[in-house]
Amino acid sequence: MSETTIPPAAARWIRRWLILVGLMVYAMILIGGATRLTDSGLSITEWDPIKGAIPPLSADAWAEAFAKYRDTAEYRYVNSGMSLGEFQHIYWWEWSHRFFGRMIGLVAVLGIAVFAVRRWLTRPLLLRLMGLVVLGGLQGAIGWWMVSSGIGETTRVDVAPYRLMTHFMLALLIIALVTWLWLDLGDRDRQPVARAVRVTAKLMLLAVFVQMAAGALVAGLDAGRTYNDWPLMAGELVPSHYFETDLGIRSLFEGRAATQFNHRLIAYGLWAASLISAWAFRKTAYGRSFLVFAGLVSLQAVWGIMTLMHAAPMNLALLHQAIGVIVTLAAVRLSWLTARRV
């Protein structure tokens, strides 16, 4: 039994629910980006899936939460002397991020329960939906794993960039899987395409994921707020600090110069590849889809340059992230459309 045996009316309702879930995940990604840009992620020093849904409701509760934050390295080395009001500002960003994640889980579980009661779910579809729920739960655990890297007995004043990248990329994978499933449940017929078209679309999707991971490292290191000239970096074609002596090979993942330079290079390659493929496949069944993808990549590249040259202020950086997710979904759609062989 496959998803194609689902009654059309049921498929429409499930697709509407998937749109809601997808939009919520998209909003969650942006809230997470704002939490990162406002340096709010370490303001809540505990993870309690149940009690944590309730914010401080009294002066004593606020004082207790603030006292726990004052034990972090971020407070001691960056925010020493912060007022309670300033703490509350960053606390609400992190609390909103976590609370919205709980709401996504609730919407997902309730939706699946309703569809199961109505007997709209085939076994393969149920397994796919439950897989999304499992990934959502894993995302919550990884979120705490990320935050825990910056609290406790540590000198870190921020979360570990590797963990931030993992957290972000899992969110991107979830919204990509939601989109793919939404496409699978639609009634659109896919035209057969040549192997070259199909492989190119898959490589584009892979390249987008690699580029988004590279961007997450840049964000985790605040590397977008350094080397703010373009097309050179501090007046150099290749930054002289690409390899930092104290980091060695780890500079590729932990050095501000290397991560930003790598992010630029991957962007150039993806940009060029999208334009070339749009031209090469312009007369194929999905030539317009390749063109749309190339247009979105071009928009993202130009916006990224502008964001960099303005030292990544919150409004420009958030929109850069928002466009990046849209580029990812366009790549998912392109790969889905071209998945059928000749």
Buried (B, 14 or more C-beta within 10 A) or exposed (E): EEBEEBEEEBBBBBBEBBEBBBEBBBBBBBBBBBBBBBBBBBBBBEBEBEEBEEBBEEEEEBEEBBEBBBEBBBBEEEBEEBEEEEBBBBBBBBBBBBBBBBEBBEBBBEBBEEBEEEEBBBEEBBEBBBEBBEBBEEBBEBBBBBBBBBBEEEEBBBBBBBBBBBBBBBBBBBBBBBBBBBBBBEEEEEEEBBEEBBEBBBBBBEBBBBBBBBBBBBBBBBBBBBBBEEEEBEEBEEBEBBBBEEBEEEBBBBBBBBBBBBBBEBBEEBBEBBBEBBEBBEEBBBBEBBBBBBBBBBEBBEBBBEBBEBEBEEEBBBBBBBBBBEBBBBBBBBBBBBBEEE
